[in-house]
Amino acid sequence: MHFSNQTNNKDFVILGLLNIPDLDIPLFVAFFLIFLATIIGNLIILTVVWLERALHTPMYFFLTNLSFLEIWYTATIVPKLLTNLLVKNNNISFSGCMTQLFFFVTFGASECYFLLVMAYDRYMAICKPLHYSLLMDTKTCFQLVTGSWTTGVLTGLIPVLLISQLQFCQSRQINHFFCDIPPLLELSCSNTNNTEISIFILSLLVLFGSLMLTLISYVFIVISILRIASANGRNRTFSTCGAHLTVVLIYYGTMIFMYVRPHSNYSSDLKKCVSIFYTVVTPGLNPIIYSLRNKEMKISVRRVLKRFILS
């Protein structure tokens, strides 16, 4: 990715999460363990679904795409965060900063689209079970996945192209733990009004649009669940949907707080703590909530482990 702004040749300095040296090691350990659990959890999902033919269904096809996304999403942010906590290597070039921003926005937006696709898949499975296999065929699944990735890439390009045209002629210190949109806009000595409005509209469309459609899908799912005769069946399905909705609301709630709101006087430390939820926490929760709590997935994991042990 090439950037022609000649005033941006100097490195940025990322100030990091918190300026409290005593917390650096405990935070490093906590984030490293979450990062490790995220990578391992998502790799387990990818491996088990690949090896188990019984899991070659639309739901698990979407889950493997989400797992693949989460691995790269968290890898875009967390290694730099860990490095900064441990050795205070806070410099990042302008092109490196724009590249990190591009992948962060791309993966973040793609996650919104995949959460929507997965909600739609569950809506079709629960609300239209007789037509599910016909409506969610292989071609449709590939189209939904391709559309999610393509739209995610296009979403990631827009803020990078806008911000790369700004001038950064004063402070180069980014008051954050990665190259995010708000602190970069605050650093610029250009007139950022048009850029801020454009990014606000984009965030509004992506976040609120995806969230509303996702919630509508779950509303129809809940209505269908209430018609289930078995109380045990209702409770089990409500438990699953409730866990899914919890992750969705945490992810969207923190994202909306950061990107779809008027300029506020919230402290930088609060903004950075909120960012931890959608960059570190939810990528670790997704494999647990969407797959590893799933009875079918647990059985498949045990089956794969037995196969490896006996081989």
Salt bridges, closest charged atoms under 4 A:
ASP24 OD2 - LYS88 NZ 2.97
GLU52 OE1 - ARG303 NH1 2.58
GLU52 OE2 - ARG307 NH2 2.30
ASP121 OD2 - ARG122 NH2 2.92
ASP180 OD2 - HIS176 NE2 3.54
GLU186 OE2 - LYS271 NZ 3.71
ASP269 OD1 - LYS272 NZ 3.77
